[in-house]
Amino acid sequence: MLSCNRQGNSHSGTPSRTSGRPNILFIMSDDHAYQAISAYNDKLIQTPNIDRIAHEGMKFTNASVTNSICAPSRAVILTGKHSHLNGKIDNLAPFDTTQMTFPQLLQNAGYQTAMFGKLHFGNNPKGFDEFKILPGQGEYYNPDFISKKEGKINLKGYVTDLITDMTLNWLKTEREEGKPFMVMYLHKAPHRAWMPALRHLPEYTARTFPEPETLFDDYEGRGTAAKTAEMNIMKHMYWSYDSKLFPETAKATGLDKTPVELPNAYKSYMGRLDASQRAEWDKYYQPISTDFEKDYPKMSDKALMRWRYQRYMQDYLGTIAAVDEGVGRVLDYLKESGLDKNTIVVYTSDQGFYLGEHGWFDKRFVYEESFRTPLLIKWPGVIEPGSVNSQMVQNLDFAPTFLNAAGVKVPADMQGESLIPLFRGKTANFRDAAYYHYYEYPAEHAVKRHYAIVTEQYKLIHFYYDIDERELYDRQKDPQEMKNVYDDPAYADVRARLHKDLEALRVKYKDSRELDDFYIQRSKARK
């Protein structure tokens, strides 16, 4: 049964360290699926530098998000509160700047703080001595940044490398000796539209990747939400923007007249490249378009799906190659400088992502690939190297964990749990169920509003708003979540128990039907 008698802000276990308060390096990528980290799965890509964090620390196998979409996830991380309390329920809702964030609390407690990379919302993050952040989604090539000291600047180069350079420069030249620091090192990659660094094009545009078993899923075993979502690789990706077909090829094949095309967006991001960068880019993508135009007339729908899947993987995984290199550079500096001995290093993503599972890309659902997120943490002297943890941890837990580690009092309204007892191998009394709530509907990708309870074995989901459907999955017997067993008599007792536990979680986290209705009405008014 669900343990509901514990308070969400129970944060015991502050470590006693003679070497002083630990530094914190928080590394987060955007849309980095756990399937695309070789510490979790070595079939798609090798990420030796990110894997170092797992080898030297702890790998979490049941880490998840509370709301699988970019800006809301970041708001949860900063505030330690679920979306319905911090107000950032979707990418469109404004962030409540009166919310207290953990960087503000660390800064007030004497930490030197910095943020480099993608925040996604707001251009003046509170609680940072220095920041250089991308405006909105940002660009892969020659991007603009908004900086605390210089205002808006433009830098030439590849965004992943630039964010790494900024982070290293701060650590080497701006960090104050003897003062603990907290740095948020935040990558744009591998977010859509997946533009690899030029140096990785020769390898990744030539690679072929294994297909997921469910690439051609027909959603027969699930309900309306899965059947009506608009995130199918074949049907809903853009031909030029996503698959990188040259507009001339799209026109010659008639694909420019399909409902799914974004010619202006393609021109916009390609327009960021200078002449030499564009020439190098075209050297690899022109043959792809030429070959496709020749083969297209004889390609079946299945062949087209397979072609699009490979194009997706080549670009998506190609962007991760630069992320892994950057992480390696930063880890190397920490070791060379001796900072690694008292620095907590976290690698995670703002949510999971579909890499062709169920024929999908993107995220949003509480289904496994978007709900679950990579989480690797090392802390020498506290976390045993090579540890593995299967507890139901969430991005909700970062804020109280960092505050707890720094010896800073955790505000009573933070809802996460400190992970420090887990670092020490103490799993008793930690949450045995995670709560999830997704709000951005009707909107891009058409994923229905839903909330859910997830345990190590089961997942109960309630889809609402314009439908009223429930789904139940046995995560152990059906890890690919192909069969909804909600109406299966064999699961009647499980279903009844999970209904009670879900309602208890809603009460515990102060969510309610009234709040569901409030956010529905607010979204309607916004339109």
JOSUL-V545335 format. One line per field, one symbol per residue. phi: phi as a letter, one per 40 degrees, with the letter a starting at -180 (. if undefined). psi: psi as a letter, one per 20 degrees, with the letter a starting at -180 (. if undefined). burial: 1 if it has 9 or more other ideal C-beta (glycine too) atoms within 8 Angstrom, else 0. Layout:
phi->???
psi->???
burial->???
This chain:
phi->.ccbccccbcbchdcbbccgcccbbbbbbbgccccbbccbabcbabbccccdccccabbcbbcabcacadcdcccccccgbcdcbcgccaccccccccccbcccccccchccbabbhbcgbgbaccgbcaabbccgcgbcbfccbbbccbgcbbbchbdcccccdcccccccbbccdgbcbbbbbbcccccdbfbccdcccdcccbcbbccccbdbdbgdcbccdccbcbacdccbccccdccgccdccdcccgcccccbabccccccccccccccccccdcdbcccccccccccddbcccccccccccccccdcdccccdcccccdccccccdcccgcccbbcbbbabcacacbgcggbbgagccddccccbcabbbadgbccdgcbbbcccbccccdccccdccgbccdcccbcbccddcdcgcbcgcdbabbbabbcacadgfcccababbbcbbabbbcagbbbbbbbbccccbccfcbcbdccdcbdccdcccdccccccccdcgbacccdcdccccccccc
psi->qpojiqqikolrkpqopijrqqqpoopprokoqhikpihhojhgqpmhghhhhghicpppikqrriomqfghghhgghhkqqhihiimhaihpqpoiippqhhghgghjjqpqqppcoghpqjmpqjphqqoqppchrqhplqqqoqhhibpqpqpapgggghggggggghhiipppipqqoponoqgqlqpkmorqhiiggghiiqpqqqqhkhkpjkhjabgghhiqmkpgghiqqggggikpqhhghghijiijqinqmhhgghghhihprghghggghhhhghggghghhhghjprhhhgghghgggghggghhhhghgggggggghgggghiihhhlpppppaqiraqplipjjrrbcgqiqghhgqqqoppqnpigppqjqppjrmqrihigghgggghikpppqhipirqpighhhjjoiqjrqjqqpqppimppapikpqpqrrpprhhroppopaejrnqqqpqohghmhiliookhjphijgggggghgghghhhgggjkqrhhhghghghhhghh.
burial->01010001101011001000111111111111111111111001101111111110111101111111111111111111111111111110101000101111111010111111111110001011011111100111111111100001101001111111011111100010001111111111111011011101101110101000011010000111110011111101111111111110111010110000101011101101100011011001110111011000000000011111111111111111111111111110110000110111111111111111111111111111111111111111001000101011111111111111110101100111111111100000011011111111100011111111111001111111001010111110010010011100001001101111110111011010001100110110000
